[in-house]
Amino acid sequence: MENLGIKFKTIYKKTPIGLSSTPSSIMSKMAEKDKVILHGMWASPYSKRVELALNFKGIPYEYVEEDLRNKSELLLQYNPVHKKVPVLVHNGNAIAESIVILEYIDETWKHGPNLLPADSYRRAQARFWSTFIQDQVINYISACISCFHNVNFVLVYV
Ligand SMILES: N[C@@H](CCC(=O)N[C@@H](CS)C(=O)NCC(=O)O)C(=O)O
């Protein structure tokens, strides 16, 4: 990893709960063809949202814990616009923005339960409430996390 100039804090594989019920032939095919890597941060509600979705759908993935004060080269390369977690990498393609990732997951892996309802009106309602919760709650938590990081930064460096 060092030779590649890649800074990873933690990399580990996560196996969703209940995956043992997935046939082993399907699992091994998924492992080869559909490699999934999630760049996240333990306290990020946006990362947690994607982790929940992957677990809910039973998708095995590799997890890369990012240090948001010292972001990995890969994170910056995968999400050059926002430079934020979460980023999902599937078959080498990077997808950023948690809501976009959730829709990608739902559209790509058809097996298992759907994240969004099949009915278009109910889907619109689900999108409305997820945006509402994001604006009202998650953005607030995220701001607190950034604030906490900044306070830490000030305490350490002042
Ligand atoms: N709209 C984005 C928000 C992601 C976000 O704000 N992530 C935060 C962690 S909670 C982050 O990576 N912050 C790093 C930074 O601002 O430099 C999403 O839904 O994925």
The ligand as an SDF file (V2000), in Angstrom:
LIG
                    3D

 20 19  0  0  0  0  0  0  0  0999 V2000
  -24.3290   15.1740    0.7420 N   0  0  0  0  0  0  0  0  0  0  0  0
  -23.3020   14.2390    1.1350 C   0  0  0  0  0  0  0  0  0  0  0  0
  -22.7610   14.6550    2.4750 C   0  0  0  0  0  0  0  0  0  0  0  0
  -21.5390   13.8250    2.8990 C   0  0  0  0  0  0  0  0  0  0  0  0
  -20.8000   14.4780    4.0640 C   0  0  0  0  0  0  0  0  0  0  0  0
  -21.1080   15.5910    4.4750 O   0  0  0  0  0  0  0  0  0  0  0  0
  -19.8010   13.7480    4.5790 N   0  0  0  0  0  0  0  0  0  0  0  0
  -18.9660   14.2990    5.6290 C   0  0  0  0  0  0  0  0  0  0  0  0
  -18.8980   13.3400    6.8230 C   0  0  0  0  0  0  0  0  0  0  0  0
  -20.4500   13.2740    7.7040 S   0  0  0  0  0  0  0  0  0  0  0  0
  -17.5480   14.4670    5.1110 C   0  0  0  0  0  0  0  0  0  0  0  0
  -17.0330   13.6420    4.4160 O   0  0  0  0  0  0  0  0  0  0  0  0
  -16.9080   15.5930    5.4890 N   0  0  0  0  0  0  0  0  0  0  0  0
  -15.5370   15.8590    5.1210 C   0  0  0  0  0  0  0  0  0  0  0  0
  -15.3270   17.2830    4.7330 C   0  0  0  0  0  0  0  0  0  0  0  0
  -16.2780   18.0840    4.7930 O   0  0  0  0  0  0  0  0  0  0  0  0
  -14.2000   17.6210    4.3560 O   0  0  0  0  0  0  0  0  0  0  0  0
  -23.8600   12.8280    1.1260 C   0  0  0  0  0  0  0  0  0  0  0  0
  -25.0890   12.6800    1.2690 O   0  0  0  0  0  0  0  0  0  0  0  0
  -23.0940   11.8730    0.9100 O   0  0  0  0  0  0  0  0  0  0  0  0
  1  2  1  0
  2  3  1  0
  2 18  1  0
  3  4  1  0
  4  5  1  0
  5  6  2  0
  5  7  1  0
  7  8  1  0
  8  9  1  0
  8 11  1  0
  9 10  1  0
 11 12  2  0
 11 13  1  0
 13 14  1  0
 14 15  1  0
 15 16  2  0
 15 17  1  0
 18 19  2  0
 18 20  1  0
M  END
$$$$
